[in-house]
Amino acid sequence: MNFSDSQTPITSSNYASLVVGVDVGGTFTDLFILDESTGQASIVKVPSTRGNESQGFMNALGKIPNLQVSKSEDQKQLSTQGAIHRIKTIVHGTTVGTNALLERKVAKTGMITTRGFRDVLEMRRRDRPHTWGLRGEFKPVIPRHLRLEVDERVLADGSLHTELDTEQVRAAAAELLANGCEAICVFFINAFANKTNEHKALQVVKSVWPNQFVTSAVLVLPEIREFERCSTAALSAVLQPVVGEYLNKLDGSLRDAGFGGELLIVQSNGGVMSLETASDMPFKTALSGPAAGVIACAEIAKASGYNRVITGDMGGTSFDVSLIDENGASLAAQTAIEFGLVIRSPMIQIETIGAGGGSIASVDTSQMLSVGPQSAGSNPGPACYSRGNTRPTVTDANVVLGRIASDRPLGGGLLKPLDLSLATKAIKEHIADPLGIDVMSAAEAILKVANSKMAGAIRLVSIEKGYDPRDFAYMPFGGGGALHVCAMMREVGVKNGLIPRYPGVTSALGCVIADMRHDGVQTLNASLDTLDMNQVTVLIDSISQTCHKRLDHSGVKFVQVQEYLSFDMLYVGQTHTLSVAIDADTATQEGQAPDKSSMRDWKTLSVNEIRQAFESTYLKAFGRTLGNIGIKVLNLRFSVVGVRPKFDLSVLAPTTSSMPPALGHQPVFHNGQTHNATRYARLDLPVGTIIKGPAILEQSDTTVWLEPGFTALVDKLGNLILTQVAV
């Protein structure tokens, strides 16, 4: 492994051996490049190009070090073409879809629905933005005048009550086209129980619609609960042109540049999918980038001996928190990108708040200090970036307090040295003077407010879910996470901090690690006692074939294929379901070729096995079962995972053996007084090094602020293990 703070040449005689993970963030586009033939790796960081993310993507690929010239003539030819010809797989974590939803920059879309049900999308669950508030606003992604009704009706038991009027569908599609709609969604009531009418309508719409942006709700989510299915399908429809155009443009640029490998997209469930699947179902890309970071953290933590960690991704705009226990990252059945924008699809459970490095601090009319959710982003960025912003941010506070040395360029030189005077001026004018305090106290107050918000998010995924944070280690990543790690440990009470070797490229690393995964769901809505097991096995076989087909068509080689089956179940009379996993007895062993014949024969599944699994799961969750009360099976969920080859994380370990000299000292204002902190080049510290705070550990992708009373140990993988000691 040859991995340094700068770009490292990658040499190999093998063609097409590079696997590249790409994470496009608000400030930087990060690459993690792995040469599978040698184990060598490199990182690349370039500024993101907001509004044209594919350009930043291509700029980053252009920075991958070219091959060194080999003695053989054929390798000389390859070397002159550049490294892109040697890329076998690109795995991309994208926030294009999420940003489009948050900014409402989506395609104009129409909906055709059952007469009397066009307001399902707007009524939601009759919730409100603020639980205890009387005011709020919700703007649906498809406005009411573009949601048209037609005559058709399927009852809840699947019986066909009213045949579809296809001419009404044709007329509705024509009207939506005339209104300038670029995409269309078909959503019929109870289609999960009988998709006949919705399928007919889909064919009619496709026959007249001028592009491929046609969505059927039952194909997106064949699951009971009308609002969730309607919302998921609507969000998928409005994103299809946006995400599809971005991915197609990106794919075209890659092919034009000579890329001949596979382009995969990270899903919100932590797996990856093909370009085709991402274009067809773009809602699966929501929270794609943060999900990749959580996957990387799970692997790094496990290799470091920690199986329970809380992750905190602090970027320029947001702070994303997730919890990982012995079973891996927690998956949520659904998530809300914003109030009312609900997506029903398995996703890594991530809580997001507006507390990034660019979050703006302000004082309101009641003299209350707040931080975020408004952000300066990457452009113009914090005041210290000298790009025209005059309002103070979290990054400005860290610079003024000395935790970021203003004379050190960020991003390995991509951002010029920071302007301390501009950061000081912004805090003085907007915070210190209005509150009647000095600048240092004002800067520290900004961080205290931000830290309190972040600690609240950590408690939300831990304490409020029944977990004791003292049983977990805290694992920060992103560009700003390591600056606040000690504060989070103090605020929440975790025993250890675990800082990855390259926090700023953790999400890009996760792209390389992530496996390919496809999920399927089908509503059963039946009593367990009367469950038709023949129907169940037929459904499993159908979903399994679809998922395996997607794996086969991806062109990716797997070392293992795994299957997972679960049911959403509950006692009769209950409202909320419990996810009940069934033993899959999976599949192939590490290093063997995937063999579907070795997977479990699901025809052996019985009602009794399902009952035992439910009672065991219920007992574990609630401490008791409910005796002879009937049990209901609501949904069947089936997943297929193609395990991609992994690389040994020990190659990230430092190769140095002697302690380097300190870079100098930096005055840091902390807890009301100034401390003389020692500065180190973090990546030059050998394994076993112990650093005592106060100290600043610098690297191109982040800065670590080690408070007084904390120590940091460099472990065998190059991670920093933080412990709080008596001052």
Secondary structure as UniProt FT lines:
FT   STRAND          18..24
FT   STRAND          28..35
FT   TURN            36..38
FT   STRAND          41..47
FT   TURN            50..51
FT   HELIX           53..61
FT   TURN            62..63
FT   HELIX           73..81
FT   HELIX           83..86
FT   STRAND          87..93
FT   HELIX           96..102
FT   TURN            103..104
FT   STRAND          109..114
FT   TURN            115..116
FT   TURN            118..119
FT   HELIX           120..123
FT   TURN            124..125
FT   TURN            131..132
FT   HELIX           144..146
FT   STRAND          147..150
FT   STRAND          153..154
FT   TURN            156..157
FT   STRAND          160..162
FT   HELIX           166..178
FT   TURN            179..180
FT   STRAND          183..187
FT   TURN            189..193
FT   HELIX           196..208
FT   STRAND          214..216
FT   HELIX           217..220
FT   HELIX           226..256
FT   TURN            257..258
FT   STRAND          262..266
FT   TURN            268..269
FT   STRAND          272..274
FT   HELIX           275..280
FT   HELIX           282..285
FT   TURN            286..287
FT   HELIX           288..303
FT   TURN            304..305
FT   STRAND          309..314
FT   STRAND          319..325
FT   TURN            326..327
FT   STRAND          328..329
FT   STRAND          331..338
FT   TURN            339..340
FT   STRAND          341..348
FT   STRAND          351..353
FT   TURN            357..358
FT   STRAND          359..363
FT   TURN            365..366
FT   STRAND          369..375
FT   TURN            377..380
FT   HELIX           383..385
FT   HELIX           394..400
FT   TURN            401..402
FT   TURN            406..407
FT   HELIX           411..413
FT   HELIX           420..427
FT   HELIX           428..432
FT   HELIX           433..435
FT   HELIX           439..461
FT   HELIX           463..465
FT   HELIX           469..471
FT   STRAND          473..477
FT   HELIX           481..483
FT   HELIX           485..492
FT   STRAND          496..499
FT   HELIX           503..505
FT   HELIX           506..513
FT   STRAND          516..527
FT   HELIX           528..530
FT   HELIX           533..553
FT   TURN            554..555
FT   STRAND          560..571
FT   TURN            572..573
FT   STRAND          578..582
FT   TURN            590..591
FT   HELIX           596..598
FT   HELIX           602..604
FT   HELIX           607..622
FT   TURN            627..628
FT   STRAND          631..643
FT   HELIX           649..652
FT   STRAND          664..670
FT   TURN            671..672
FT   STRAND          673..681
FT   HELIX           682..684
FT   TURN            687..688
FT   STRAND          690..692
FT   STRAND          695..699
FT   TURN            700..701
FT   STRAND          702..706
FT   TURN            708..709
FT   STRAND          710..714
FT   TURN            716..717
FT   STRAND          720..724
//
